Amino acid sequence: MNIIDLREYNYELNKIISFSKNELIFGNTEFEEGCYKRYFYKYNIQKRTLDKINLKGIDTCENAFYNARIINGYIFTNIYEVKGNHVETLIYSINVSNGKVEKLYNTLKEVKVIILNDRYALFQGDNYGIDDNHLDIEKDMRGEYNYATLCDFVNRKEYTIKDKRVVLGIRDFFIPFEINDKTYIVFEEAYMEDWEIEEAFEKGIKKEDFYNDGYKESMNIISLEQFEKSIKKDLSIIPFTQIHKTEYTEWTRYFGMDYKNIYFRVKNFESKIENIYSIDKNTLNKELISSIQWKNKSANYKIYDIYYDEKNKKIYEIKGVNDKEKIIEEVFDGDLIFKIDSVKENFVGVIGENIITYFWTEDENGDNYREFVRIRNIKTESIETYEGICSIINENLILFK
């Protein structure tokens, strides 16, 4: 395990955009001259030096969530600005080599942004304000308040997306990836959290009660070129290649990606079996690689949770045995069972032989709030504690203030 300690730089956000063997690039929001500004930094891991990429900060909002991707030597990112009584969304590019900042596009609405490549981004937003006095439940169920558009930076134009799966079904994952110098998209169509849909099934709630045409989830792939052409043709059904589809008795969830395969998981609520599949990126062939038989034992514990690590394709079952102890078990590969003698610590991840957790403290009045990262070595049983927060990338633990 390699520890990269950035706490001395007093940055509070851990938005890491790019990580290579000797360099990481991250963003930070800073308050200066009466407003908040976004900066991007390069950190040389070997030399332990930090360089600011854009010397001129980009105006933004405090605590604004943003996405960023590095494509062909440029950072593409979204920024939010308050203008009177509304929020605008802007798209910028930043040259990683010389720090030059260029505004590519702006829209007068607050939208979620997914950067697809150096020309296109997906926008998602809502129009709940059109019914100021009341919310029309029927409209909400039909998705009439929600919208999505494809933004073209070059032509400075937005194209309306009519496929309701894209408008409503991007819960977590709509991910661009490259194969043979061509951009593709993997799309997890899902509308609820894992526990929500399983709980609704167990309570006997009919799927038609919350979705008129039934509840469906799916895993889909399409080339960006075909996606863009379909939208510009005004198609109401975009021709995704559907790899897998489930209805109300199962869920379908994205479970990571590597250079060769995309992975997803499917749980059947009746059998309690969760299957893990791989999809070959080149051929789109699907293969079952593992099955997990879950037991309904969450009621036996004071704390019970399941943590899915998509980056490393691990599944951890976390059980609070009593008021003093947690058990963490890796159930996909079955290569880890470990006890933590504190229910106040929250599981972050595993690096080699090290369990990473975090916890916080405060005084009796709720003041003096402090956050900590703890590292436990499974073999040596040694414990190290650092004040701050962390991110895990591969075999690296990155510490922030």
C-alpha positions in Angstrom: 0.0 0.0 0.0 1.2 3.5 -0.9 0.1 6.5 1.2 -0.1 9.8 -0.6 -0.5 12.5 2.0 -1.9 15.8 0.7 -3.2 17.1 4.1 -0.5 19.7 4.3 -2.1 21.6 1.3 -5.2 22.2 3.3 -7.6 21.0 0.6 -11.0 19.8 1.8 -12.4 18.1 -1.3 -11.2 14.8 -2.7 -12.3 15.1 -6.3 -9.6 13.1 -8.1 -9.9 13.3 -11.8 -6.9 11.3 -13.1 -4.4 9.0 -11.5 -1.3 7.6 -13.2 1.9 5.9 -11.9 3.6 9.2 -11.0 0.9 11.9 -11.2 -2.6 12.6 -10.0 -4.9 15.5 -11.0 -7.6 16.8 -8.8 -10.0 19.7 -8.4 -10.6 22.0 -5.5 -13.0 24.9 -4.8 -11.5 27.8 -3.0 -12.8 31.1 -1.6 -11.0 34.2 -2.7 -11.8 37.8 -3.4 -15.4 37.4 -2.1 -16.4 34.4 -4.3 -15.8 30.7 -4.8 -13.4 29.6 -7.6 -12.5 26.2 -9.1 -8.9 25.2 -9.5 -7.2 22.1 -10.8 -3.9 20.7 -9.6 -1.2 18.3 -10.7 0.7 16.4 -7.9 4.0 14.6 -8.7 4.0 11.5 -6.5 7.7 10.9 -6.8 8.9 14.5 -6.3 6.0 15.4 -3.9 5.5 18.6 -5.7 2.2 20.4 -6.4 1.4 22.6 -9.4 -1.7 24.6 -10.1 -2.9 24.0 -13.7 -5.2 27.0 -14.2 -3.7 30.0 -12.6 -7.0 31.9 -13.1 -9.8 30.4 -11.0 -13.2 29.6 -12.6 -16.2 31.2 -10.7 -18.5 28.7 -9.2 -20.8 28.0 -6.3 -19.9 26.7 -2.8 -20.1 22.9 -2.4 -21.4 22.5 -6.0 -21.1 18.9 -7.3 -19.3 18.6 -10.6 -18.1 16.1 -13.1 -14.7 16.2 -14.9 -12.9 14.1 -17.5 -9.5 14.4 -19.1 -9.7 13.9 -22.9 -6.8 14.5 -25.3 -4.9 16.6 -22.8 -7.9 18.8 -21.7 -10.0 18.7 -18.6 -13.7 19.0 -19.4 -15.9 20.0 -16.5 -19.1 21.7 -15.5 -19.5 24.7 -13.3 -22.6 26.2 -11.6 -23.1 30.0 -11.1 -25.9 31.8 -9.3 -27.5 34.4 -11.5 -30.2 36.4 -9.6 -32.9 33.9 -8.7 -31.7 31.0 -10.8 -28.6 28.8 -11.3 -26.8 28.5 -14.7 -24.7 25.5 -15.8 -21.5 26.2 -17.8 -19.1 23.8 -19.5 -15.3 24.6 -19.6 -12.2 23.1 -21.0 -8.8 23.5 -19.3 -5.6 22.8 -21.1 -3.5 20.5 -18.8 -0.2 21.7 -20.3 -0.6 25.5 -20.2 -3.7 26.0 -18.0 -5.7 27.9 -20.6 -9.4 28.0 -19.7 -12.1 28.2 -22.4 -15.8 28.4 -21.9 -17.5 26.0 -24.3 -21.2 26.3 -23.5 -23.7 27.7 -21.0 -27.4 27.0 -20.3 -29.7 29.1 -18.1 -30.8 26.1 -16.1 -29.3 23.9 -13.4 -28.7 20.5 -14.9 -26.7 17.3 -14.1 -23.9 16.9 -16.6 -22.2 13.8 -17.9 -19.2 14.5 -20.2 -19.3 12.0 -23.0 -16.3 13.2 -25.1 -14.6 16.4 -26.3 -17.7 17.5 -28.2 -20.8 16.1 -26.4 -22.3 16.0 -22.9 -25.6 14.7 -21.6 -27.7 17.2 -19.6 -30.5 16.1 -17.2 -32.9 18.4 -15.4 -36.5 19.0 -14.3 -39.3 21.5 -14.7 -41.1 21.1 -11.4 -41.5 24.9 -11.4 -44.1 24.7 -14.1 -46.7 23.7 -11.5 -45.8 26.1 -8.7 -49.0 25.6 -6.7 -49.1 21.8 -6.6 -47.3 18.7 -7.9 -49.3 16.6 -10.3 -48.6 13.0 -9.3 -49.7 11.6 -12.7 -47.4 13.9 -14.5 -44.6 12.9 -12.2 -45.1 9.2 -12.8 -45.1 9.8 -16.5 -41.8 11.7 -16.2 -43.3 14.9 -17.7 -41.4 17.1 -15.2 -38.0 15.6 -16.2 -36.0 16.2 -19.4 -32.6 15.3 -20.9 -30.7 16.8 -23.8 -27.6 16.1 -25.8 -25.3 19.2 -25.7 -23.1 19.8 -28.8 -20.2 22.1 -27.8 -19.0 22.7 -31.3 -22.4 23.7 -32.8 -23.5 25.2 -29.4 -26.8 23.5 -29.6 -28.9 21.1 -27.4 -31.0 18.3 -28.8 -34.0 17.0 -26.9 -33.8 13.3 -25.8 -37.2 11.6 -26.2 -36.3 8.1 -24.9 -37.8 8.0 -21.4 -35.2 5.3 -20.4 -32.5 8.0 -20.7 -34.6 10.8 -19.3 -35.6 8.8 -16.1 -33.5 5.7 -15.9 -29.9 7.1 -15.3 -29.6 6.4 -11.6 -25.8 6.0 -11.3 -24.1 4.8 -14.4 -24.0 6.2 -17.9 -20.3 5.7 -18.7 -18.4 6.4 -21.9 -15.5 4.0 -22.7 -13.1 3.5 -25.7 -12.7 0.5 -27.9 -10.4 0.6 -31.0 -10.4 4.5 -30.9 -14.2 4.6 -30.9 -16.4 5.8 -28.0 -19.1 3.6 -26.6 -21.5 4.1 -23.7 -22.7 1.5 -21.1 -26.0 2.5 -19.6 -27.5 1.0 -16.4 -31.3 1.6 -16.6 -32.5 1.6 -13.0 -35.0 3.8 -11.1 -34.5 2.8 -7.4 -31.8 1.8 -5.0 -31.2 -1.9 -4.4 -32.9 -2.0 -1.1 -35.9 0.0 -2.3 -37.0 -2.4 -5.0 -36.3 -5.5 -3.0 -38.2 -4.0 0.0 -41.2 -3.2 -2.3 -41.2 -6.7 -3.6 -41.1 -8.3 -0.2 -44.0 -6.0 1.0 -46.1 -7.3 -2.0 -46.4 -3.9 -3.6 -47.6 -4.3 -7.2 -45.2 -3.0 -9.8 -48.0 -1.2 -11.6 -48.7 0.8 -8.4 -45.6 2.9 -9.1 -44.9 2.4 -12.8 -47.8 2.3 -15.3 -46.2 -0.2 -17.7 -44.4 -2.2 -15.1 -41.0 -1.8 -13.6 -38.0 -2.8 -15.7 -34.2 -2.5 -15.3 -31.6 -3.3 -18.0 -27.9 -3.1 -19.0 -27.3 -1.5 -22.4 -24.5 -0.6 -24.7 -24.4 1.8 -27.7 -21.7 3.7 -29.7 -21.7 7.4 -29.1 -22.0 7.9 -32.8 -25.2 5.9 -33.0 -26.5 7.5 -29.8 -25.9 11.0 -31.2 -27.5 10.2 -34.6 -30.6 8.7 -33.0 -31.2 11.8 -30.9 -30.7 14.1 -33.9 -33.2 12.0 -35.8 -35.8 12.6 -33.0 -36.2 8.9 -32.2 -38.3 8.1 -29.2 -36.6 4.7 -28.8 -32.8 4.8 -29.0 -31.5 1.5 -30.5 -29.3 0.4 -27.5 -28.0 -3.2 -27.6 -29.7 -4.6 -24.6 -27.4 -7.0 -22.8 -29.8 -8.0 -20.0 -33.3 -7.0 -18.7 -35.1 -7.8 -15.5 -38.5 -6.9 -14.2 -39.9 -6.5 -10.7 -38.6 -9.8 -9.2 -34.9 -9.0 -9.9 -32.6 -6.1 -10.1 -29.8 -5.4 -12.7 -26.8 -3.4 -11.6 -23.5 -2.3 -13.2 -20.5 -3.8 -11.4 -17.4 -2.3 -12.9 -15.2 -2.5 -15.9 -11.6 -3.4 -17.0 -9.7 -3.2 -20.2 -11.5 -6.3 -21.6 -14.9 -6.7 -19.9 -17.9 -4.9 -18.4 -19.4 -6.5 -15.4 -23.0 -6.5 -14.0 -24.9 -8.3 -11.2 -28.5 -9.6 -11.1 -30.3 -10.6 -7.9 -33.4 -12.7 -7.9 -35.5 -11.7 -4.9 -37.3 -15.1 -4.7 -34.3 -17.4 -4.8 -31.9 -14.8 -3.1 -29.3 -15.7 -5.6 -27.1 -12.9 -7.0 -25.4 -13.7 -10.3 -22.3 -11.8 -11.6 -21.8 -11.6 -15.3 -19.1 -10.3 -17.7 -19.7 -8.7 -21.1 -16.8 -8.8 -23.6 -16.4 -5.3 -24.9 -15.5 -6.4 -28.4 -18.0 -9.2 -29.0 -20.7 -8.3 -26.4 -20.8 -11.9 -25.4 -22.3 -12.4 -21.9 -20.8 -15.0 -19.4 -21.9 -16.0 -15.9 -18.7 -15.8 -13.7 -20.0 -16.3 -10.2 -23.2 -16.8 -8.1 -23.8 -15.8 -4.5 -26.5 -17.4 -2.3 -27.7 -14.7 0.1 -29.5 -15.7 3.3 -32.1 -13.5 5.0 -30.1 -12.8 8.1 -30.0 -9.0 8.3 -32.5 -9.1 11.2 -30.0 -11.1 13.3 -27.6 -8.0 13.5 -27.9 -4.5 15.0 -26.1 -3.2 11.9 -26.3 -4.8 8.5 -25.1 -3.5 5.2 -23.7 -4.7 1.8 -21.0 -2.6 0.1 -20.4 -3.1 -3.6 -16.9 -2.0 -4.8 -17.3 -1.6 -8.5 -13.7 -0.5 -9.1 -12.2 -3.7 -7.7 -15.2 -6.0 -8.2 -15.6 -6.9 -4.5 -18.7 -7.4 -2.4 -18.5 -6.8 1.4 -21.0 -7.9 3.9 -20.9 -5.7 7.0 -22.5 -7.0 10.2 -22.8 -5.3 13.6 -22.7 -8.3 16.0 -23.3 -6.2 19.1 -22.7 -2.7 20.5 -18.9 -3.2 20.3 -18.0 -5.2 17.2 -18.4 -5.3 13.4 -17.6 -8.2 11.1 -16.5 -7.5 7.5 -16.7 -10.4 5.1 -15.8 -10.3 1.4 -18.4 -12.6 -0.2 -17.6 -12.5 -3.9 -14.1 -14.1 -3.8 -14.4 -15.1 -0.1 -10.9 -13.9 0.6 -11.5 -11.8 3.7 -13.2 -12.1 7.1 -12.2 -9.4 9.6 -13.5 -8.0 12.9 -13.5 -4.3 13.9 -13.9 -3.6 17.6 -15.8 -0.4 17.1 -19.3 0.0 15.6 -18.6 3.7 15.2 -16.1 3.1 12.4 -17.4 3.0 8.9 -15.9 0.8 6.2 -14.1 2.5 3.3 -12.2 -0.3 1.5 -9.4 -2.8 1.4 -5.8 -2.3 0.1 -3.8 -5.5 0.1 -3.6 -6.6 3.8 -5.0 -3.4 5.1 -8.6 -2.5 6.2 -9.5 1.2 5.8 -12.2 2.8 7.9 -13.2 6.3 8.9 -14.8 7.8 12.0 -15.6 11.2 13.4 -15.6 12.8 16.9 -17.2 15.8 18.5 -17.7 17.1 22.0 -20.9 16.9 24.1 -22.2 20.2 22.6 -21.8 18.9 19.0 -18.8 21.2 18.5 -15.1 20.5 17.6 -16.1 18.1 14.8 -13.1 16.1 13.5 -12.7 13.2 11.0 -10.2 10.4 11.0 -8.9 7.6 8.8 -7.8 4.3 10.4 -5.6 1.6 8.8 -5.6 -1.9 10.3 -3.1 -4.4 9.0 -4.7 -7.9 9.0 -1.5 -9.9 9.5 0.5 -7.7 11.9 -2.6 -6.3 13.6 -0.9 -2.8 13.6 -3.2 0.3 13.6 -2.4 3.7 12.2 -4.8 6.7 12.5 -4.7 9.9 10.5 -6.8 13.0 10.9 -8.6 13.8 7.7 -10.5 12.0 4.9 -9.3 9.7 2.2 -9.8 8.2 -1.3 -8.7 4.8 -2.5 -7.3 4.3 -6.0 -5.8 0.9 -6.8 -3.2 0.3 -4.2 -3.0 3.9 -3.1 -4.5 5.7 -0.1 -4.8 9.4 -0.7 -5.2 11.6 2.4 -6.9 15.0 2.3 -7.6 17.4 5.1 
